[in-house]
Amino acid sequence: MQITTIGFDADDTLWHNESFFRLTQDHVLGLLADHAPRDHLEDRLIAAERRNVGHYGYGVKGFTLSLIETAIEVTEGRVPASVIAEIMAAGRDLLAHPLELLPHAREAVESLAASHRIVLITKGDLLHQERKLAQSGLGDLFHGVEIVSEKTPETYARAFVRHGNGADRALMVGNSMKSDVLPAIQAGGWGVYVPHGHVWALERADAPAGHPRYCELPDLGGLAALVARLG
């Protein structure tokens, strides 16, 4: 069956993201180094993010609040106001960080937009994701944009009906096995995994090895050729 719709994830698929979060995390945990070992601080932060994602959603704002919560916890409420202020400043800097496209991102989107319906499907803060899309210069190439609170099989089923011919004729591309690949395949589509450096702990999952609708590419440079082979 011919593929008519291509879904792209945004962060760490089209442009860099997690590496900037890691730099901010390293800075903040360095401020707390006198209160706990590094591995303990990381465990507390991940636990806070896991608790909070359902309340604050994905993105910089939830990350910043989880950093503040971690600082309060590991200092038993004695964290100086100056440290809280520095964490908030780090969060603002992260929101304002210049966008940097990943290799082959523009070429892949431009090439496929000429022959398929192209949809951006991403999680995160609405305003921040809209700003990043505008800065990317790719916005006019997409036939649709979906900024969602969570990526589930139902999310993809609805998006690919709204912007295409259904999930069974769609392909989703992303760097997260948990959010981009597995639920797209479960919805009936193709899932193409393009790994990118660091993987956030909450996005880790095992690959569906051997699944007929699962593919993996080292980067976006081979995506147009893969889509052509798949039909």
PAMARBA-815940 format. One line per 8 residues: number of its first residue (from 1); for each residue y, z, x of N, C-alpha, C. Coordinates in pm, whole numbers, always signed. Example, Ala and Ser with C-alpha at 12.3 -4.5 7.8 and 13.67 -1.06 7.14 Angstrom:
2
1) -569,+780,+1319,-450,+780,+1230,-330,+780,+1320 ~ -225,+708,+1285,-106,+714,+1367,+3,+787,+1290
***
This chain:
231
1) -119,+0,+85,+0,+0,+0,+125,+0,+89 ~ +219,-86,+57,+336,-102,+141,+426,+21,+139 ~ +473,+62,+256,+570,+171,+267,+709,+115,+237 ~ +778,+178,+141,+910,+129,+102,+1022,+228,+135 ~ +987,+354,+158,+1089,+458,+178,+1056,+538,+304 ~ +1159,+564,+386,+1144,+644,+508,+1233,+766,+495 ~ +1173,+884,+507,+1250,+1008,+509,+1266,+1057,+653 ~ +1387,+1099,+685,+1414,+1156,+817,+1457,+1301,+803
9) +1399,+1388,+883,+1455,+1521,+904,+1581,+1503,+988 ~ +1664,+1607,+994,+1790,+1598,+1069,+1783,+1674,+1201 ~ +1784,+1808,+1194,+1791,+1892,+1314,+1667,+1873,+1402 ~ +1690,+1841,+1527,+1588,+1821,+1629,+1497,+1702,+1601 ~ +1536,+1620,+1504,+1473,+1490,+1483,+1574,+1380,+1513 ~ +1693,+1392,+1456,+1800,+1295,+1483,+1901,+1348,+1586 ~ +1921,+1480,+1586,+2016,+1539,+1681,+1967,+1675,+1728 ~ +2020,+1717,+1843,+1981,+1845,+1903,+2026,+1962,+1815
17) +1943,+2066,+1812,+1978,+2184,+1733,+1920,+2312,+1791 ~ +1788,+2321,+1801,+1723,+2446,+1838,+1765,+2494,+1977 ~ +1791,+2402,+2068,+1831,+2443,+2203,+1962,+2521,+2200 ~ +2053,+2486,+2108,+2179,+2558,+2097,+2156,+2697,+2036 ~ +2064,+2706,+1941,+2027,+2836,+1886,+1968,+2925,+1996 ~ +1885,+2867,+2081,+1822,+2944,+2189,+1926,+2997,+2287 ~ +2026,+2917,+2319,+2131,+2963,+2409,+2208,+3079,+2348 ~ +2238,+3068,+2218,+2309,+3177,+2149,+2222,+3301,+2145
25) +2094,+3283,+2116,+2002,+3396,+2112,+1994,+3464,+2248 ~ +1985,+3387,+2355,+1977,+3444,+2489,+2102,+3528,+2519 ~ +2218,+3476,+2480,+2343,+3548,+2504,+2345,+3681,+2431 ~ +2308,+3678,+2303,+2315,+3800,+2222,+2210,+3901,+2268 ~ +2090,+3857,+2295,+1987,+3951,+2340,+2022,+4009,+2477 ~ +2096,+3933,+2555,+2146,+3988,+2681,+2242,+4104,+2659 ~ +2319,+4098,+2551,+2411,+4208,+2517,+2335,+4336,+2480 ~ +2210,+4318,+2435,+2130,+4431,+2388,+2022,+4473,+2488
33) +2029,+4418,+2608,+1923,+4438,+2706,+1905,+4585,+2746 ~ +2010,+4666,+2734,+1998,+4808,+2772,+1924,+4890,+2667 ~ +1898,+4831,+2551,+1840,+4908,+2441,+1691,+4883,+2419 ~ +1640,+4771,+2469,+1498,+4741,+2449,+1458,+4626,+2541 ~ +1329,+4617,+2576,+1282,+4503,+2657,+1301,+4371,+2581 ~ +1307,+4263,+2658,+1334,+4132,+2599,+1231,+4094,+2493 ~ +1100,+4113,+2521,+999,+4072,+2424,+1009,+4152,+2295 ~ +1049,+4280,+2305,+1067,+4362,+2185,+1186,+4312,+2104
41) +1295,+4278,+2171,+1411,+4225,+2102,+1377,+4095,+2029 ~ +1301,+4008,+2094,+1263,+3882,+2032,+1176,+3906,+1910 ~ +1081,+4000,+1921,+995,+4032,+1807,+1076,+4086,+1690 ~ +1173,+4172,+1719,+1256,+4228,+1611,+1341,+4120,+1546 ~ +1392,+4026,+1627,+1473,+3919,+1571,+1389,+3828,+1482 ~ +1271,+3791,+1528,+1184,+3705,+1447,+1147,+3774,+1315 ~ +1119,+3904,+1322,+1087,+3979,+1201,+1206,+3979,+1104 ~ +1327,+3995,+1158,+1447,+3993,+1074,+1465,+3855,+1011
49) +1446,+3749,+1089,+1459,+3613,+1035,+1356,+3588,+926 ~ +1235,+3635,+948,+1129,+3616,+848,+1164,+3688,+718 ~ +1220,+3809,+729,+1260,+3883,+609,+1377,+3816,+537 ~ +1468,+3761,+616,+1596,+3720,+560,+1603,+3576,+513 ~ +1508,+3492,+555,+1521,+3350,+522,+1521,+3327,+371 ~ +1449,+3412,+298,+1448,+3398,+153,+1578,+3441,+88 ~ +1656,+3522,+158,+1785,+3569,+105,+1900,+3479,+148 ~ +1903,+3444,+276,+2016,+3372,+332,+1991,+3223,+353
57) +1865,+3181,+345,+1833,+3042,+371,+1829,+3011,+519 ~ +1820,+2882,+550,+1811,+2836,+688,+1950,+2801,+742 ~ +1967,+2811,+872,+2093,+2771,+932,+2161,+2881,+1010 ~ +2281,+2851,+1054,+2355,+2938,+1145,+2392,+3070,+1079 ~ +2433,+3068,+954,+2479,+3191,+890,+2367,+3294,+879 ~ +2250,+3249,+834,+2137,+3340,+827,+2094,+3389,+963 ~ +2099,+3301,+1062,+2065,+3338,+1200,+2160,+3444,+1252 ~ +2289,+3426,+1227,+2389,+3523,+1274,+2369,+3658,+1208
65) +2344,+3660,+1079,+2321,+3786,+1009,+2194,+3855,+1061 ~ +2091,+3777,+1094,+1969,+3837,+1150,+1994,+3893,+1289 ~ +2079,+3830,+1367,+2116,+3885,+1498,+2190,+4018,+1482 ~ +2282,+4024,+1388,+2355,+4149,+1363,+2259,+4258,+1316 ~ +2169,+4224,+1226,+2072,+4322,+1177,+1985,+4373,+1291 ~ +1943,+4284,+1379,+1862,+4324,+1493,+1939,+4418,+1585 ~ +2066,+4387,+1609,+2149,+4473,+1693,+2162,+4613,+1633 ~ +2179,+4621,+1502,+2189,+4751,+1436,+2058,+4829,+1448
73) +1946,+4759,+1429,+1815,+4825,+1433,+1782,+4879,+1572 ~ +1798,+4797,+1675,+1753,+4839,+1809,+1845,+4944,+1869 ~ +1967,+4956,+1819,+2059,+5060,+1868,+2061,+5180,+1774 ~ +1974,+5174,+1671,+1968,+5283,+1570,+2105,+5308,+1509 ~ +2175,+5199,+1482,+2304,+5208,+1414,+2422,+5237,+1504 ~ +2399,+5239,+1634,+2508,+5275,+1726,+2568,+5153,+1797 ~ +2536,+5034,+1751,+2588,+4915,+1817,+2742,+4914,+1809 ~ +2812,+4894,+1920,+2959,+4893,+1918,+3013,+4778,+1832
81) +3127,+4804,+1772,+3191,+4700,+1692,+3223,+4577,+1777 ~ +3248,+4597,+1905,+3278,+4484,+1992,+3159,+4390,+2006 ~ +3037,+4446,+2003,+2917,+4362,+2011,+2900,+4283,+1880 ~ +2923,+4349,+1768,+2916,+4279,+1639,+3017,+4165,+1637 ~ +3137,+4191,+1686,+3240,+4087,+1690,+3197,+3971,+1780 ~ +3130,+4002,+1891,+3086,+3896,+1982,+2974,+3813,+1918 ~ +2886,+3879,+1843,+2780,+3805,+1773,+2841,+3711,+1669 ~ +2940,+3761,+1596,+3004,+3676,+1496,+3076,+3558,+1562
89) +3139,+3581,+1675,+3206,+3473,+1748,+3103,+3371,+1796 ~ +2987,+3419,+1841,+2882,+3327,+1885,+2833,+3241,+1770 ~ +2824,+3300,+1650,+2785,+3223,+1533,+2887,+3116,+1498 ~ +3015,+3151,+1506,+3120,+3052,+1479,+3116,+2939,+1582 ~ +3091,+2974,+1708,+3081,+2872,+1812,+2963,+2778,+1784 ~ +2854,+2834,+1734,+2737,+2752,+1702,+2767,+2656,+1588 ~ +2842,+2702,+1490,+2881,+2614,+1379,+2971,+2500,+1426 ~ +3051,+2527,+1528,+3148,+2428,+1576,+3096,+2344,+1691
97) +2971,+2363,+1732,+2920,+2295,+1850,+2917,+2143,+1827 ~ +2961,+2065,+1924,+2959,+1919,+1907,+2817,+1866,+1885 ~ +2807,+1766,+1801,+2677,+1708,+1770,+2637,+1608,+1878 ~ +2509,+1609,+1914,+2456,+1518,+2017,+2329,+1453,+1964 ~ +2334,+1322,+1941,+2218,+1249,+1891,+2105,+1250,+1993 ~ +1983,+1252,+1944,+1866,+1241,+2031,+1844,+1095,+2069 ~ +1773,+1070,+2180,+1745,+933,+2221,+1677,+853,+2110 ~ +1719,+729,+2093,+1661,+633,+1999,+1689,+663,+1852
105) +1764,+771,+1823,+1787,+807,+1683,+1866,+698,+1610 ~ +1976,+655,+1668,+2058,+555,+1602,+1980,+423,+1585 ~ +1912,+380,+1689,+1838,+254,+1681,+1730,+260,+1575 ~ +1660,+373,+1565,+1552,+385,+1467,+1605,+379,+1325 ~ +1713,+452,+1299,+1769,+453,+1164,+1827,+316,+1128 ~ +1901,+256,+1220,+1960,+125,+1193,+1853,+19,+1168 ~ +1749,+20,+1249,+1644,-79,+1234,+1573,-67,+1100 ~ +1536,+53,+1062,+1460,+72,+939,+1547,+60,+815
113) +1677,+89,+828,+1767,+77,+712,+1780,-68,+667 ~ +1750,-161,+756,+1760,-303,+720,+1644,-349,+633 ~ +1534,-273,+632,+1415,-318,+560,+1357,-217,+463 ~ +1402,-91,+469,+1347,+15,+385,+1460,+99,+326 ~ +1425,+176,+226,+1518,+278,+176,+1508,+398,+269 ~ +1620,+446,+318,+1625,+554,+416,+1687,+677,+351 ~ +1617,+790,+363,+1663,+914,+300,+1665,+1025,+404 ~ +1774,+1100,+410,+1780,+1219,+495,+1737,+1339,+412
121) +1636,+1411,+459,+1586,+1529,+388,+1586,+1644,+486 ~ +1676,+1740,+465,+1694,+1846,+564,+1719,+1980,+497 ~ +1685,+2086,+569,+1717,+2222,+526,+1842,+2268,+599 ~ +1899,+2379,+553,+2012,+2437,+623,+2131,+2458,+533 ~ +2237,+2509,+593,+2361,+2534,+520,+2424,+2403,+476 ~ +2461,+2394,+350,+2512,+2269,+292,+2633,+2215,+369 ~ +2736,+2297,+387,+2858,+2250,+452,+2832,+2210,+597 ~ +2752,+2290,+667,+2725,+2259,+807,+2647,+2130,+822
129) +2546,+2109,+737,+2467,+1987,+745,+2551,+1865,+708 ~ +2640,+1880,+610,+2728,+1769,+574,+2821,+1734,+689 ~ +2873,+1836,+758,+2961,+1810,+873,+2885,+1739,+985 ~ +2763,+1784,+1011,+2686,+1722,+1118,+2652,+1577,+1084 ~ +2618,+1550,+960,+2589,+1413,+920,+2712,+1325,+938 ~ +2829,+1377,+900,+2953,+1301,+916,+2981,+1274,+1064 ~ +2959,+1374,+1150,+2983,+1357,+1293,+2884,+1262,+1358 ~ +2765,+1250,+1301,+2661,+1167,+1361,+2694,+1019,+1357
137) +2775,+978,+1261,+2803,+836,+1243,+2690,+760,+1177 ~ +2588,+832,+1127,+2473,+768,+1064,+2480,+771,+911 ~ +2577,+843,+857,+2579,+870,+714,+2572,+747,+627 ~ +2643,+639,+664,+2647,+519,+580,+2516,+443,+579 ~ +2425,+476,+669,+2296,+407,+674,+2195,+463,+574 ~ +2217,+584,+526,+2121,+647,+436,+2147,+609,+292 ~ +2039,+578,+221,+2050,+548,+78,+2057,+675,-5 ~ +2016,+787,+53,+2022,+915,-16,+2018,+1029,+83
145) +2074,+1142,+45,+2075,+1262,+128,+2031,+1380,+42 ~ +1931,+1453,+90,+1881,+1572,+21,+1892,+1691,+117 ~ +1980,+1786,+86,+1990,+1910,+162,+1928,+2018,+76 ~ +1811,+2066,+115,+1728,+2149,+28,+1711,+2289,+85 ~ +1673,+2383,-1,+1652,+2521,+43,+1516,+2539,+110 ~ +1419,+2456,+73,+1285,+2465,+130,+1219,+2329,+118 ~ +1129,+2299,+211,+1056,+2171,+207,+912,+2198,+165 ~ +881,+2159,+44,+749,+2178,-13,+696,+2041,-57
153) +567,+2031,-92,+518,+1904,-147,+599,+1859,-268 ~ +640,+1955,-352,+718,+1921,-470,+856,+1865,-432 ~ +915,+1921,-324,+1043,+1871,-276,+1032,+1723,-240 ~ +928,+1688,-166,+911,+1549,-123,+874,+1459,-241 ~ +790,+1509,-331,+754,+1428,-447,+878,+1390,-527 ~ +966,+1488,-551,+1088,+1461,-627,+1181,+1367,-551 ~ +1199,+1393,-422,+1293,+1313,-342,+1249,+1167,-334 ~ +1119,+1144,-317,+1072,+1007,-300,+1062,+932,-433
161) +1059,+1004,-544,+1074,+938,-674,+1219,+904,-698 ~ +1308,+998,-664,+1451,+980,-688,+1508,+867,-602 ~ +1458,+852,-481,+1517,+757,-387,+1422,+642,-350 ~ +1307,+634,-412,+1213,+529,-374,+1112,+501,-482 ~ +989,+467,-438,+882,+431,-530,+772,+535,-536 ~ +805,+659,-500,+707,+765,-502,+656,+800,-363 ~ +596,+918,-353,+553,+968,-223,+442,+884,-161 ~ +358,+822,-243,+247,+746,-187,+293,+619,-115
169) +420,+583,-132,+475,+466,-62,+588,+509,+32 ~ +583,+636,+72,+689,+692,+156,+631,+750,+284 ~ +717,+760,+384,+681,+816,+514,+791,+912,+555 ~ +752,+1032,+600,+846,+1134,+643,+834,+1155,+793 ~ +948,+1159,+861,+953,+1173,+1006,+1023,+1303,+1042 ~ +963,+1384,+1129,+1030,+1506,+1168,+962,+1578,+1282 ~ +1030,+1680,+1332,+979,+1757,+1447,+907,+1884,+1405 ~ +905,+1914,+1276,+840,+2036,+1229,+710,+2002,+1156
177) +598,+2047,+1213,+470,+2027,+1147,+468,+2095,+1011 ~ +524,+2216,+1005,+520,+2297,+884,+607,+2240,+773 ~ +727,+2192,+807,+822,+2152,+704,+830,+2002,+681 ~ +809,+1922,+785,+828,+1779,+773,+699,+1701,+751 ~ +592,+1745,+815,+469,+1666,+815,+371,+1710,+707 ~ +329,+1836,+712,+224,+1880,+621,+260,+1867,+473 ~ +378,+1913,+429,+408,+1901,+286,+427,+1756,+242 ~ +476,+1668,+331,+489,+1527,+294,+352,+1465,+272
185) +257,+1498,+359,+120,+1447,+341,+59,+1504,+214 ~ +81,+1633,+189,+28,+1696,+68,+85,+1633,-59 ~ +207,+1580,-48,+268,+1513,-163,+211,+1373,-185 ~ +133,+1323,-87,+73,+1191,-99,+132,+1088,-5 ~ +227,+1128,+81,+291,+1034,+171,+233,+1038,+310 ~ +300,+965,+400,+267,+968,+541,+353,+1073,+610 ~ +299,+1136,+714,+375,+1231,+793,+371,+1191,+940 ~ +489,+1172,+999,+498,+1133,+1140,+564,+1246,+1218
193) +489,+1302,+1310,+536,+1415,+1390,+597,+1364,+1520 ~ +723,+1402,+1543,+793,+1367,+1668,+836,+1499,+1733 ~ +754,+1554,+1822,+784,+1686,+1879,+913,+1685,+1959 ~ +978,+1804,+1960,+1103,+1815,+2035,+1116,+1955,+2093 ~ +1084,+1969,+2218,+1110,+2093,+2291,+1066,+2220,+2220 ~ +1162,+2311,+2204,+1136,+2440,+2144,+1105,+2426,+1995 ~ +1009,+2505,+1948,+978,+2511,+1806,+1004,+2653,+1759 ~ +1089,+2669,+1660,+1118,+2800,+1603,+989,+2861,+1550
201) +971,+2991,+1568,+847,+3059,+1530,+811,+3037,+1384 ~ +911,+3029,+1297,+884,+3014,+1154,+846,+2871,+1116 ~ +851,+2778,+1212,+818,+2639,+1182,+686,+2594,+1244 ~ +610,+2687,+1302,+486,+2648,+1369,+370,+2636,+1270 ~ +289,+2533,+1293,+169,+2511,+1211,+77,+2416,+1287 ~ -50,+2416,+1250,-147,+2329,+1315,-137,+2187,+1260 ~ -162,+2090,+1346,-161,+1950,+1305,-283,+1919,+1218 ~ -267,+1828,+1122,-381,+1789,+1037,-466,+1684,+1108
209) -531,+1724,+1215,-605,+1630,+1300,-703,+1548,+1218 ~ -700,+1418,+1239,-794,+1330,+1170,-750,+1284,+1034 ~ -641,+1337,+981,-596,+1293,+848,-549,+1147,+857 ~ -591,+1063,+763,-556,+920,+772,-408,+890,+757 ~ -330,+985,+706,-187,+961,+689,-102,+1043,+786 ~ -163,+1087,+893,-91,+1161,+996,-77,+1077,+1121 ~ +44,+1073,+1177,+71,+1003,+1303,+159,+1090,+1391 ~ +157,+1062,+1519,+242,+1134,+1614,+303,+1034,+1711
217) +433,+1052,+1739,+503,+969,+1835,+573,+1059,+1937 ~ +587,+1015,+2062,+658,+1097,+2160,+807,+1102,+2136 ~ +862,+998,+2072,+1004,+994,+2040,+1026,+889,+1931 ~ +1150,+872,+1887,+1179,+779,+1778,+1178,+633,+1823 ~ +1165,+609,+1952,+1168,+472,+2002,+1058,+384,+1946 ~ +944,+444,+1911,+832,+365,+1859,+817,+368,+1709 ~ +917,+424,+1639,+901,+442,+1494,+900,+310,+1418 ~ +992,+220,+1446,+998,+93,+1372,+867,+16,+1388
225) +812,+14,+1509,+686,-57,+1532,+571,+11,+1457 ~ +573,+144,+1451,+468,+215,+1376,+476,+182,+1228 ~ +595,+185,+1173,+611,+152,+1031,+563,+10,+1003 ~ +594,-83,+1092,+549,-222,+1075,+396,-230,+1076 ~ +331,-154,+1164,+185,-156,+1170,+123,-97,+1043 ~ +187,+6,+990,+134,+71,+871,+158,-11,+745 ~ +250,-107,+755,+273,-195,+641,+390,-153,+556
***
